[in-house]
Every structure is written in structure tokens, then in C-alpha cells.
């Protein structure tokens, strides 16, 4: 399976959802919006971990920065969206959950 391709598809879908000209009217607390953030970032880490051969810590840091950037873009550049610190926390919780649940990608190198 081409995990790298699926990662970029999910990344583009997430960007489309995060920056779409819709308002997310929900009360404070854990709502569907927060669950979407958790699921999207957990999925991005899962697919990224499977498709990325570089430093996994760098991948996690980039995804954490993406969660942060999304909210600053929504709060500062998009009049139909607003900044929500709990969306950042939800994205980071998705990364944390997947980071704790994922299995390391099997390696084919054998050391003697």
C-alpha cells in the first residue's frame, strides 16, 4: 500500500476541512470538531509513520506545528473561522494517542 500517497491525500483533505468557508458553531467542550481534529492528526501520524523513512520525531514535530499553524491561520486570516486553543490540544492529543498506540515500522536490516 502506498502510505506516502495516502498521507498526502489525508493532508489535503484536512487542509480543505480546516480552511473551508464554513463556520463550526458548537458549544465549548468536547464536540465533533475536537474529535475530527484528534482523528485527522492521529491518521496523519499513522500514515506518515508508515510512509516516511526519515526521522520520526521530525514528522511528529511538523505535524504538531501544522496543528498550531491551522489555528493561527483560522484566527488571523479567515474571517469565517476563529482561533481555538482546544483544537490545537485536540490535534496534539491525536498525535500523542497514535504515538503511544502505533507499532514501530518493521525494518529489514539485520545486524550480525
C-alpha positions as CSV (number, residue, x, y, z in Angstrom):
1,X,0.0,0.0,0.0
2,X,1.3,3.5,-0.8
3,X,1.2,5.1,2.6
4,X,3.0,8.2,1.4
5,X,0.3,8.9,-1.2
6,X,-2.4,8.3,1.4
7,X,-0.7,10.7,3.8
8,X,-0.8,13.5,1.2
9,X,-4.4,12.8,0.3
10,X,-5.3,13.0,4.0
11,X,-3.2,16.1,4.4
12,X,-5.0,17.8,1.5
13,X,-8.4,16.7,2.8
14,X,-7.6,18.0,6.3
15,X,-6.5,21.4,4.8
16,X,-9.7,21.5,2.9
17,X,-11.7,20.9,6.0
18,X,-9.7,23.3,8.2
19,X,-9.8,26.2,5.7
20,X,-13.2,25.7,4.1
21,X,-15.5,28.7,4.2
22,X,-17.8,27.2,6.8
23,X,-18.4,28.1,10.4
24,X,-18.2,25.5,13.0
25,X,-20.9,26.5,15.5
26,X,-20.6,24.4,18.6
27,X,-20.6,25.0,22.3
28,X,-17.5,24.8,24.3
29,X,-16.3,21.4,25.4
30,X,-15.6,18.2,23.6
31,X,-17.7,18.2,20.4
32,X,-17.5,16.7,17.0
33,X,-15.0,19.4,15.9
34,X,-12.5,18.2,18.6
35,X,-13.0,14.5,17.6
36,X,-12.3,15.5,14.0
37,X,-9.0,17.1,15.0
38,X,-8.0,14.1,17.1
39,X,-8.8,11.6,14.3
40,X,-7.2,13.7,11.5
41,X,-3.9,14.1,13.3
42,X,-3.8,10.5,14.5
43,X,-4.4,9.4,10.9
44,X,-1.7,11.7,9.6
45,X,0.8,10.3,12.1
46,X,-0.2,6.7,11.3
47,X,0.1,7.2,7.5
48,X,3.2,9.4,7.9
49,X,4.9,6.8,10.1
50,X,4.3,4.1,7.5
51,X,5.3,6.2,4.5
52,X,8.1,8.3,5.9
53,X,11.6,6.9,6.1
54,X,13.2,9.8,7.9
55,X,13.3,11.0,11.5
56,X,10.0,10.1,13.2
57,X,10.5,12.9,15.8
58,X,10.8,15.4,12.9
59,X,7.5,14.1,11.5
60,X,5.7,14.5,14.8
61,X,7.1,18.0,15.3
62,X,6.0,19.0,11.8
63,X,2.5,17.7,12.4
64,X,2.4,19.5,15.8
65,X,3.4,22.7,14.0
66,X,0.7,22.1,11.4
67,X,-1.9,21.8,14.2
68,X,-0.7,25.1,15.6
69,X,-0.5,26.8,12.2
70,X,-4.0,25.8,11.3
71,X,-5.5,27.6,14.3
72,X,-3.4,30.8,13.7
73,X,-4.4,30.9,10.1
74,X,-8.1,30.3,11.0
75,X,-7.9,33.0,13.7
76,X,-5.9,35.6,11.8
77,X,-6.6,35.2,8.1
78,X,-10.0,33.6,7.7
79,X,-13.0,35.8,8.6
80,X,-15.4,32.9,8.7
81,X,-13.2,30.9,11.2
82,X,-11.8,31.5,14.6
83,X,-8.8,30.6,16.7
84,X,-9.5,27.8,19.3
85,X,-6.7,26.6,21.5
86,X,-8.7,23.5,22.3
87,X,-8.4,22.5,18.6
88,X,-4.6,22.6,19.0
89,X,-4.8,20.5,22.1
90,X,-7.1,18.0,20.3
91,X,-4.7,17.8,17.4
92,X,-1.8,17.2,19.7
93,X,-3.8,14.6,21.6
94,X,-4.4,12.7,18.3
95,X,-0.6,12.7,17.8
96,X,0.0,11.6,21.3
97,X,-2.6,8.8,21.1
98,X,-1.2,7.5,17.8
99,X,2.3,7.9,19.1
100,X,1.5,5.7,22.0
101,X,-0.6,3.1,20.1
102,X,1.5,2.7,16.9
103,X,3.9,-0.1,16.5
104,X,7.3,0.7,15.1
105,X,7.6,0.1,11.4
106,X,9.4,-3.2,10.8
107,X,12.9,-2.9,9.5
108,X,14.5,-5.3,7.1
109,X,18.1,-4.6,8.0
110,X,19.8,-7.3,10.0
111,X,22.7,-6.7,12.2
112,X,25.2,-9.5,12.9
